[in-house]
Amino acid sequence: MIALVEQVLASSIVLTTPILLAAIGGLVNRQGGVVNIALEAKMIAGAFVAVIAGAATGSWLAAVLAAAFAGAAIGWLFSLTITRARANMIIAGLGLNVLIAGLVGLTMSVAFDASGTLRLDGVPLLPKVLPEALAAVPLAGRALATLDPLTVFAWATVAVLPFALANTRLGLRLRAAGNAAPVARATGLRDKSLIDLGTTFAGFYSGLAGAHLALASLGLFNEGLTAGRGFIALAAFYFARNHPVGTALVCLLFGFLDASQIRLQTAGLPPTLIGTLPYVMVIVGLVITALNTRRRRQAT
C-alpha cells in the first residue's frame, strides 16, 4: 500500500508540471487581458521542437530553450493578430490550435517521413536534480527523486509570481493594460505592447510545458502528446480565480487525478471510462466556479 502511495505521489508531481507551466503562462496572459485558448498549440510546438533540437544538439538545455522560444515566437505572432489585426481572441486561438497541429503533422510527413509519432536518435531526457538515493525516504522520497529542472522552475515561479504581479512595476503595468486599457493609455502606457509581452510570456511557458511532455520520460513526439492539457491549464487558473498559488494547487489536483486514473486502469477498470476522470473534474470545477460567481453577483 505504501509503495502504491509513493508511486502515485511521484507520478502526480511529474504529470502536474506541464499543466502548471502552461497555466502560469495563461494566468499572466489573462492578467494582461487575453483569454489564451491557444495554450495547446504552443505546447504541441514546444514538444515537437524540443525533440528535434534535442536530437540535433544532444543537450536537454538546448532542447528546452528551443521549445520555449518557439512557443514565445508563436505567442507573439498570435498576439499581433489580436492587438494589431483586431482578431477575436477566442476564434484566433482555436484557429491557431488547428493550424499548429496541421503544420506539425505536415512537417513530420515531409521532413521526417513519419506519421503520428516522431522518434529521433540521441534525444536527451531531462536530468534529475536530486540524488536517486532519496527514493528510499518513506512516502515523499520517490517524488523528490523524480524532480527535474522544469518541475523545480515551475514551482519556483509559483512562489515568485504573486509578488511580481502585485508589487513590481512591470506586473502592475501588465494588469493595468489588461483590466483598464483606456486608463493605461491615458497614463502613457503602451497597452498593446504590454499585452504582446503577456502573450509572449504565455507562449514561452507553454513551450516549456511541451518540452516537459516530450523530454521528461519519453524522448519522442506524438501528435496526441498534449491530450488536452492546454485546456486543463486554462480551466485551472479560471477555477482558482487567477491566483498563482491556488492555480498551482488545482494543477496538482489534476496531476493527482491523472496519476490515479493510470493506476486504476492497471487495476482492471475500463480504461475509456477511467481516462475521462481528469476531464470530468475540469467540467465540475468550471460549473462550481460559474455558480459561485453568479451567487456573488446576485448578493451584490
Summary of the structure (lengths in Angstrom):
residues: 300
radius of gyration: 19.5
end to end distance: 49.1
largest distance: 62.1
contacts: 1076
relative contact order: 0.20
helix: 76%
strand: 1%
